[in-house]
Amino acid sequence: MNSGKKQKTADLLTICIKAGKTVKGFDSAAESVRGGKACSVLTACDISPKTLKEVRFVCGKNNIPVLVTELGKTELGILCGKEIAVIAICDKGFSEGFTKIIVDKDNT
């Protein structure tokens, strides 16, 4: 059941990347959050607690949801072309799609 959610997240992320609606990496993602471009931020499931805290802080100040995926940094790296833990989603439709996949039937 979880692998379906993981695959859906990977599939949607692939489309989102091809559409040019992502900003990859913590610094760039944080900048897009501060600049009002990001609609949500995805993180790897194996992100460090310190980085996750920083992501939540930046996003919280700007009222941007943080979605922790079931994908690890290596898996995100395969999709993005480099190992990565933080990706800003800069499209409302894609953001809503990720929210439905990740939050649906889960507590967070």
C-alpha positions in Angstrom: 0.0 0.0 0.0 2.9 2.4 0.8 4.7 1.5 -2.4 1.7 2.8 -4.4 2.0 6.2 -2.7 5.7 6.2 -3.2 5.3 5.4 -6.9 2.6 8.0 -7.4 4.8 10.6 -5.7 7.7 9.7 -8.0 5.5 9.7 -11.1 4.1 13.2 -10.3 7.5 14.5 -9.4 8.9 13.3 -12.8 6.1 15.2 -14.6 6.6 18.3 -12.4 10.4 18.3 -13.1 9.8 18.0 -16.9 7.3 20.9 -16.7 10.0 23.0 -15.0 7.9 23.6 -11.9 10.5 22.6 -9.3 13.3 24.3 -7.5 15.9 21.8 -6.1 18.1 22.1 -3.1 17.5 23.7 0.3 19.0 27.2 -0.4 17.2 27.5 -3.8 13.9 26.1 -2.4 14.1 28.5 0.7 14.7 31.4 -1.7 11.6 30.5 -3.8 9.6 30.2 -0.6 10.7 33.7 0.6 10.1 35.0 -2.9 6.5 33.8 -3.0 7.1 31.3 -5.8 6.8 28.0 -4.0 3.3 26.5 -3.3 4.7 23.6 -1.2 8.0 22.0 -0.3 8.8 18.3 -0.6 11.5 16.6 1.5 13.1 13.2 1.5 12.1 10.8 4.2 15.7 10.5 5.3 16.4 14.3 5.6 18.4 15.2 8.7 16.3 16.5 11.6 18.3 19.8 11.6 17.5 20.4 7.9 13.8 19.4 8.3 13.6 21.9 11.2 15.1 24.6 9.0 12.7 23.8 6.2 9.7 23.9 8.5 10.9 27.2 10.0 11.3 28.9 6.6 8.0 27.5 5.3 6.1 28.2 8.5 7.1 31.9 8.3 5.7 32.0 4.8 2.7 29.7 5.3 3.9 27.1 2.9 3.1 23.4 3.5 6.0 21.0 4.0 5.3 17.5 2.7 7.6 14.7 3.8 7.7 12.1 1.0 8.4 8.3 1.3 11.3 8.8 -1.1 14.8 9.0 0.2 17.5 11.4 -0.9 19.0 8.8 -3.3 15.6 8.1 -4.8 14.9 11.8 -5.2 18.4 12.1 -6.7 17.6 9.5 -9.4 14.6 11.6 -10.4 16.4 15.0 -10.2 19.9 14.1 -11.5 21.7 14.7 -8.2 21.1 13.5 -4.6 18.8 16.0 -3.0 16.6 16.3 0.2 14.5 19.4 -0.5 12.4 20.4 -3.5 10.1 23.4 -3.8 7.0 22.9 -6.0 6.2 26.1 -7.8 2.8 25.2 -9.3 -0.6 25.2 -7.4 -1.9 22.2 -9.3 1.2 20.0 -8.8 1.3 21.1 -5.1 -2.3 20.0 -4.6 -1.6 16.7 -6.4 1.3 16.0 -4.0 -0.8 17.0 -1.0 -3.5 14.5 -2.1 -1.0 11.7 -2.5 1.1 12.3 0.6 -1.5 13.5 3.1 -4.5 11.5 2.0 -5.5 8.8 4.6 -2.5 9.7 6.6 -2.1 11.9 9.7 0.7 13.9 8.1 
